[in-house]
Amino acid sequence: MVINIALRFILEVCALAFLAYWGFQSSQDLLIRLLLGIGLPLFIAILWGVFGSPAAPIPFKRFHRLLLELLIFGLAALALFFSGKPTLAIIYATTVLVNRLLIYLWDQ
């Protein structure tokens, strides 16, 4: 069970990395690449830290937290897809779904 929680953390970090990768690939304009490559992952990390993490100061209830997870992990998978890595996007999204299902089934 501890492995599943560790996997969740790795998936969260990967989401930030995938969003950063997409941001840096998204434009020819350096300012836009910096904004998206650094700003978007930073915004997502703050959003998760405030509302979604287990130690969140303003924790969302189950349904809203699930929506937040769908938003963050879904954006990460889309970022991979639109960065030209559709196979990796499918593997990532499937891993996130299985991980979330196990979190629910094991009441973690």
PyMOL commands that place a pseudoatom at each C-alpha (Angstrom):
pseudoatom trace, name=CA, resn=MET, resi=1, chain=A, elem=C, hetatm=0, pos=[0.000, 0.000, 0.000]
pseudoatom trace, name=CA, resn=VAL, resi=2, chain=A, elem=C, hetatm=0, pos=[2.878, 2.374, 0.716]
pseudoatom trace, name=CA, resn=ILE, resi=3, chain=A, elem=C, hetatm=0, pos=[4.069, 1.795, -2.832]
pseudoatom trace, name=CA, resn=ASN, resi=4, chain=A, elem=C, hetatm=0, pos=[0.762, 3.117, -4.165]
pseudoatom trace, name=CA, resn=ILE, resi=5, chain=A, elem=C, hetatm=0, pos=[1.126, 6.349, -2.178]
pseudoatom trace, name=CA, resn=ALA, resi=6, chain=A, elem=C, hetatm=0, pos=[4.719, 6.700, -3.389]
pseudoatom trace, name=CA, resn=LEU, resi=7, chain=A, elem=C, hetatm=0, pos=[3.493, 6.164, -6.947]
pseudoatom trace, name=CA, resn=ARG, resi=8, chain=A, elem=C, hetatm=0, pos=[0.921, 8.936, -6.445]
pseudoatom trace, name=CA, resn=PHE, resi=9, chain=A, elem=C, hetatm=0, pos=[3.684, 11.342, -5.435]
pseudoatom trace, name=CA, resn=ILE, resi=10, chain=A, elem=C, hetatm=0, pos=[5.721, 10.372, -8.499]
pseudoatom trace, name=CA, resn=LEU, resi=11, chain=A, elem=C, hetatm=0, pos=[2.662, 10.900, -10.723]
pseudoatom trace, name=CA, resn=GLU, resi=12, chain=A, elem=C, hetatm=0, pos=[2.152, 14.364, -9.202]
pseudoatom trace, name=CA, resn=VAL, resi=13, chain=A, elem=C, hetatm=0, pos=[5.767, 15.336, -9.872]
pseudoatom trace, name=CA, resn=CYS, resi=14, chain=A, elem=C, hetatm=0, pos=[5.491, 13.921, -13.395]
pseudoatom trace, name=CA, resn=ALA, resi=15, chain=A, elem=C, hetatm=0, pos=[2.394, 16.044, -13.998]
pseudoatom trace, name=CA, resn=LEU, resi=16, chain=A, elem=C, hetatm=0, pos=[4.393, 19.176, -13.195]
pseudoatom trace, name=CA, resn=ALA, resi=17, chain=A, elem=C, hetatm=0, pos=[7.272, 18.020, -15.401]
pseudoatom trace, name=CA, resn=PHE, resi=18, chain=A, elem=C, hetatm=0, pos=[4.963, 17.214, -18.323]
pseudoatom trace, name=CA, resn=LEU, resi=19, chain=A, elem=C, hetatm=0, pos=[3.261, 20.607, -18.059]
pseudoatom trace, name=CA, resn=ALA, resi=20, chain=A, elem=C, hetatm=0, pos=[6.662, 22.323, -17.976]
pseudoatom trace, name=CA, resn=TYR, resi=21, chain=A, elem=C, hetatm=0, pos=[7.823, 20.322, -20.998]
pseudoatom trace, name=CA, resn=TRP, resi=22, chain=A, elem=C, hetatm=0, pos=[4.708, 21.283, -22.937]
pseudoatom trace, name=CA, resn=GLY, resi=23, chain=A, elem=C, hetatm=0, pos=[5.095, 24.916, -21.927]
pseudoatom trace, name=CA, resn=PHE, resi=24, chain=A, elem=C, hetatm=0, pos=[8.658, 25.102, -23.174]
pseudoatom trace, name=CA, resn=GLN, resi=25, chain=A, elem=C, hetatm=0, pos=[7.659, 23.416, -26.458]
pseudoatom trace, name=CA, resn=SER, resi=26, chain=A, elem=C, hetatm=0, pos=[4.528, 25.491, -27.035]
pseudoatom trace, name=CA, resn=SER, resi=27, chain=A, elem=C, hetatm=0, pos=[5.782, 28.632, -28.746]
pseudoatom trace, name=CA, resn=GLN, resi=28, chain=A, elem=C, hetatm=0, pos=[8.638, 30.324, -30.549]
pseudoatom trace, name=CA, resn=ASP, resi=29, chain=A, elem=C, hetatm=0, pos=[8.319, 33.353, -28.257]
pseudoatom trace, name=CA, resn=LEU, resi=30, chain=A, elem=C, hetatm=0, pos=[10.696, 33.061, -25.300]
pseudoatom trace, name=CA, resn=LEU, resi=31, chain=A, elem=C, hetatm=0, pos=[8.430, 35.003, -22.941]
pseudoatom trace, name=CA, resn=ILE, resi=32, chain=A, elem=C, hetatm=0, pos=[5.456, 32.732, -23.630]
pseudoatom trace, name=CA, resn=ARG, resi=33, chain=A, elem=C, hetatm=0, pos=[7.627, 29.625, -23.250]
pseudoatom trace, name=CA, resn=LEU, resi=34, chain=A, elem=C, hetatm=0, pos=[8.897, 30.874, -19.895]
pseudoatom trace, name=CA, resn=LEU, resi=35, chain=A, elem=C, hetatm=0, pos=[5.400, 31.803, -18.744]
pseudoatom trace, name=CA, resn=LEU, resi=36, chain=A, elem=C, hetatm=0, pos=[3.957, 28.434, -19.679]
pseudoatom trace, name=CA, resn=GLY, resi=37, chain=A, elem=C, hetatm=0, pos=[7.018, 26.342, -18.870]
pseudoatom trace, name=CA, resn=ILE, resi=38, chain=A, elem=C, hetatm=0, pos=[7.552, 27.805, -15.405]
pseudoatom trace, name=CA, resn=GLY, resi=39, chain=A, elem=C, hetatm=0, pos=[4.348, 29.661, -14.578]
pseudoatom trace, name=CA, resn=LEU, resi=40, chain=A, elem=C, hetatm=0, pos=[1.838, 26.912, -15.326]
pseudoatom trace, name=CA, resn=PRO, resi=41, chain=A, elem=C, hetatm=0, pos=[3.560, 24.183, -13.270]
pseudoatom trace, name=CA, resn=LEU, resi=42, chain=A, elem=C, hetatm=0, pos=[4.100, 26.677, -10.446]
pseudoatom trace, name=CA, resn=PHE, resi=43, chain=A, elem=C, hetatm=0, pos=[0.416, 27.646, -10.495]
pseudoatom trace, name=CA, resn=ILE, resi=44, chain=A, elem=C, hetatm=0, pos=[-0.646, 23.978, -10.515]
pseudoatom trace, name=CA, resn=ALA, resi=45, chain=A, elem=C, hetatm=0, pos=[1.741, 23.169, -7.637]
pseudoatom trace, name=CA, resn=ILE, resi=46, chain=A, elem=C, hetatm=0, pos=[0.315, 26.024, -5.558]
pseudoatom trace, name=CA, resn=LEU, resi=47, chain=A, elem=C, hetatm=0, pos=[-3.248, 24.996, -6.409]
pseudoatom trace, name=CA, resn=TRP, resi=48, chain=A, elem=C, hetatm=0, pos=[-2.518, 21.406, -5.368]
pseudoatom trace, name=CA, resn=GLY, resi=49, chain=A, elem=C, hetatm=0, pos=[-0.693, 22.483, -2.213]
pseudoatom trace, name=CA, resn=VAL, resi=50, chain=A, elem=C, hetatm=0, pos=[-3.528, 24.720, -1.049]
pseudoatom trace, name=CA, resn=PHE, resi=51, chain=A, elem=C, hetatm=0, pos=[-6.525, 22.565, -1.973]
pseudoatom trace, name=CA, resn=GLY, resi=52, chain=A, elem=C, hetatm=0, pos=[-5.504, 19.015, -2.920]
pseudoatom trace, name=CA, resn=SER, resi=53, chain=A, elem=C, hetatm=0, pos=[-2.594, 17.758, -0.868]
pseudoatom trace, name=CA, resn=PRO, resi=54, chain=A, elem=C, hetatm=0, pos=[-3.171, 15.646, 2.253]
pseudoatom trace, name=CA, resn=ALA, resi=55, chain=A, elem=C, hetatm=0, pos=[-1.862, 18.530, 4.408]
pseudoatom trace, name=CA, resn=ALA, resi=56, chain=A, elem=C, hetatm=0, pos=[-3.758, 21.247, 2.509]
pseudoatom trace, name=CA, resn=PRO, resi=57, chain=A, elem=C, hetatm=0, pos=[-4.661, 24.341, 4.559]
pseudoatom trace, name=CA, resn=ILE, resi=58, chain=A, elem=C, hetatm=0, pos=[-7.993, 24.556, 2.710]
pseudoatom trace, name=CA, resn=PRO, resi=59, chain=A, elem=C, hetatm=0, pos=[-8.742, 20.920, 1.809]
pseudoatom trace, name=CA, resn=PHE, resi=60, chain=A, elem=C, hetatm=0, pos=[-11.358, 20.094, -0.764]
pseudoatom trace, name=CA, resn=LYS, resi=61, chain=A, elem=C, hetatm=0, pos=[-13.961, 17.483, 0.055]
pseudoatom trace, name=CA, resn=ARG, resi=62, chain=A, elem=C, hetatm=0, pos=[-13.932, 14.211, -1.876]
pseudoatom trace, name=CA, resn=PHE, resi=63, chain=A, elem=C, hetatm=0, pos=[-15.895, 15.258, -4.981]
pseudoatom trace, name=CA, resn=HIS, resi=64, chain=A, elem=C, hetatm=0, pos=[-14.125, 18.579, -5.451]
pseudoatom trace, name=CA, resn=ARG, resi=65, chain=A, elem=C, hetatm=0, pos=[-10.744, 16.979, -4.827]
pseudoatom trace, name=CA, resn=LEU, resi=66, chain=A, elem=C, hetatm=0, pos=[-11.547, 14.382, -7.474]
pseudoatom trace, name=CA, resn=LEU, resi=67, chain=A, elem=C, hetatm=0, pos=[-12.360, 17.192, -9.918]
pseudoatom trace, name=CA, resn=LEU, resi=68, chain=A, elem=C, hetatm=0, pos=[-9.072, 18.900, -9.058]
pseudoatom trace, name=CA, resn=GLU, resi=69, chain=A, elem=C, hetatm=0, pos=[-7.192, 15.651, -9.671]
pseudoatom trace, name=CA, resn=LEU, resi=70, chain=A, elem=C, hetatm=0, pos=[-9.006, 15.183, -12.971]
pseudoatom trace, name=CA, resn=LEU, resi=71, chain=A, elem=C, hetatm=0, pos=[-8.031, 18.705, -13.994]
pseudoatom trace, name=CA, resn=ILE, resi=72, chain=A, elem=C, hetatm=0, pos=[-4.362, 18.395, -13.030]
pseudoatom trace, name=CA, resn=PHE, resi=73, chain=A, elem=C, hetatm=0, pos=[-3.705, 14.871, -14.265]
pseudoatom trace, name=CA, resn=GLY, resi=74, chain=A, elem=C, hetatm=0, pos=[-5.888, 15.390, -17.325]
pseudoatom trace, name=CA, resn=LEU, resi=75, chain=A, elem=C, hetatm=0, pos=[-3.963, 18.519, -18.280]
pseudoatom trace, name=CA, resn=ALA, resi=76, chain=A, elem=C, hetatm=0, pos=[-0.699, 16.633, -17.834]
pseudoatom trace, name=CA, resn=ALA, resi=77, chain=A, elem=C, hetatm=0, pos=[-1.874, 13.832, -20.129]
pseudoatom trace, name=CA, resn=LEU, resi=78, chain=A, elem=C, hetatm=0, pos=[-3.084, 16.369, -22.695]
pseudoatom trace, name=CA, resn=ALA, resi=79, chain=A, elem=C, hetatm=0, pos=[0.239, 18.181, -22.457]
pseudoatom trace, name=CA, resn=LEU, resi=80, chain=A, elem=C, hetatm=0, pos=[2.022, 14.954, -23.341]
pseudoatom trace, name=CA, resn=PHE, resi=81, chain=A, elem=C, hetatm=0, pos=[-0.399, 14.266, -26.169]
pseudoatom trace, name=CA, resn=PHE, resi=82, chain=A, elem=C, hetatm=0, pos=[-0.005, 17.728, -27.694]
pseudoatom trace, name=CA, resn=SER, resi=83, chain=A, elem=C, hetatm=0, pos=[3.764, 17.535, -27.275]
pseudoatom trace, name=CA, resn=GLY, resi=84, chain=A, elem=C, hetatm=0, pos=[3.751, 14.652, -29.745]
pseudoatom trace, name=CA, resn=LYS, resi=85, chain=A, elem=C, hetatm=0, pos=[3.892, 11.835, -27.210]
pseudoatom trace, name=CA, resn=PRO, resi=86, chain=A, elem=C, hetatm=0, pos=[0.447, 10.176, -27.456]
pseudoatom trace, name=CA, resn=THR, resi=87, chain=A, elem=C, hetatm=0, pos=[1.615, 6.725, -26.342]
pseudoatom trace, name=CA, resn=LEU, resi=88, chain=A, elem=C, hetatm=0, pos=[3.216, 8.147, -23.219]
pseudoatom trace, name=CA, resn=ALA, resi=89, chain=A, elem=C, hetatm=0, pos=[0.048, 10.179, -22.588]
pseudoatom trace, name=CA, resn=ILE, resi=90, chain=A, elem=C, hetatm=0, pos=[-2.079, 7.019, -22.675]
pseudoatom trace, name=CA, resn=ILE, resi=91, chain=A, elem=C, hetatm=0, pos=[0.322, 5.138, -20.397]
pseudoatom trace, name=CA, resn=TYR, resi=92, chain=A, elem=C, hetatm=0, pos=[0.378, 8.055, -17.959]
pseudoatom trace, name=CA, resn=ALA, resi=93, chain=A, elem=C, hetatm=0, pos=[-3.412, 8.491, -17.921]
pseudoatom trace, name=CA, resn=THR, resi=94, chain=A, elem=C, hetatm=0, pos=[-3.950, 4.755, -17.437]
pseudoatom trace, name=CA, resn=THR, resi=95, chain=A, elem=C, hetatm=0, pos=[-1.446, 4.664, -14.580]
pseudoatom trace, name=CA, resn=VAL, resi=96, chain=A, elem=C, hetatm=0, pos=[-3.170, 7.628, -12.917]
pseudoatom trace, name=CA, resn=LEU, resi=97, chain=A, elem=C, hetatm=0, pos=[-6.577, 5.946, -13.220]
pseudoatom trace, name=CA, resn=VAL, resi=98, chain=A, elem=C, hetatm=0, pos=[-5.356, 2.631, -11.796]
pseudoatom trace, name=CA, resn=ASN, resi=99, chain=A, elem=C, hetatm=0, pos=[-3.557, 4.458, -8.994]
pseudoatom trace, name=CA, resn=ARG, resi=100, chain=A, elem=C, hetatm=0, pos=[-6.697, 6.455, -8.149]
pseudoatom trace, name=CA, resn=LEU, resi=101, chain=A, elem=C, hetatm=0, pos=[-8.825, 3.309, -8.179]
pseudoatom trace, name=CA, resn=LEU, resi=102, chain=A, elem=C, hetatm=0, pos=[-6.442, 1.598, -5.761]
pseudoatom trace, name=CA, resn=ILE, resi=103, chain=A, elem=C, hetatm=0, pos=[-6.442, 4.655, -3.494]
pseudoatom trace, name=CA, resn=TYR, resi=104, chain=A, elem=C, hetatm=0, pos=[-10.238, 4.422, -3.394]
pseudoatom trace, name=CA, resn=LEU, resi=105, chain=A, elem=C, hetatm=0, pos=[-10.370, 0.640, -2.894]
pseudoatom trace, name=CA, resn=TRP, resi=106, chain=A, elem=C, hetatm=0, pos=[-7.692, 0.641, -0.188]
pseudoatom trace, name=CA, resn=ASP, resi=107, chain=A, elem=C, hetatm=0, pos=[-9.135, 3.774, 1.474]
pseudoatom trace, name=CA, resn=GLN, resi=108, chain=A, elem=C, hetatm=0, pos=[-5.825, 5.601, 1.382]
for i in range(1, 108): cmd.bond("trace and resi %d" % i, "trace and resi %d" % (i + 1))
show_as sticks, trace
zoom trace
